[in-house]
Amino acid sequence: MKDRIGSILFFGTLFWLAFVFLFYAGLFVNYIERHAIPIFFNQFFADSQFWWLWPFGIFLYGAVFMVEGKTKEKVAFFAVTFLLAMIPWVPGFGEQIGKALFAKEHVDYRFKRVTVQDATLLFSSRGYDYVLVKGKNITLRYPTANRIE
């Protein structure tokens, strides 16, 4: 029994991590780099995870891996899920998924002498918001503390 649980955890973690890595690498290339957000992949990967999905994903992949027989079905499951993980690598889809997960429209920021209104929050990480302001074609970095909620 301990061997089965250990195998489920090991192989589930291995396959889930591969799935998540492929998914977020596609988002990084087609969303973060496209908007010239100056962060490294490891920061993006760590800060943008939906950690509550990990136990479910690990158990799902581990359980499927441990099913005896059913080789065709297992191969089909892994192929379909890894094809889904590759969707963000398609530029249009990666942009749309990134917007859906991270972007917020109509965000305002207040500074000492200036208020920036109707900006698009592209990504928020480690105390900074990476923002696209209307009329400017560059990504700006604002402190999260200046965001008007």
C-alpha positions, 0 to 999 in steps of 0.5 A: 500500500505504501508503495502505491501511494508513493508511486502515485505521489511521485509519478503524479508530481512528475507529470503534473509538473511537466503539464504546468511547466509547459502551460506556463512556459507558453504563457510566458512566451506569448503573454509576458514577453509579448508585453515586455514585462521585465520578469524572469520565468521563475518569478512568473512561474512561482507567483502565478500558480493556482496552488490549490489545483496541485493536489488534484492534478497530482492525484489525477496524474498519479492515479491514471499512471497507476491504472493497470492495463488500459495502455491505449487509454492512458496514452490517450489521456496523457496525449490529450492533456499535454496537447491542452498544455500546449495551447498557450504556445499558439500566440493568439490563444496564449494572449487570450489565456494570459488576459483571462488569468492576469489582466484587469481593465479600468484600474486607477493609480494615485501618486503624489501629484498625478492620478492615472485612470483607466489603465490595464493591469497586465500582471501583478507580482511581488509588490508591483503592477505591470500596467499598460496605460491608454495612449502609451505603447509601453508596459509601466511598473507601478507599486501595488500600494498606489492602486486605487481599489 
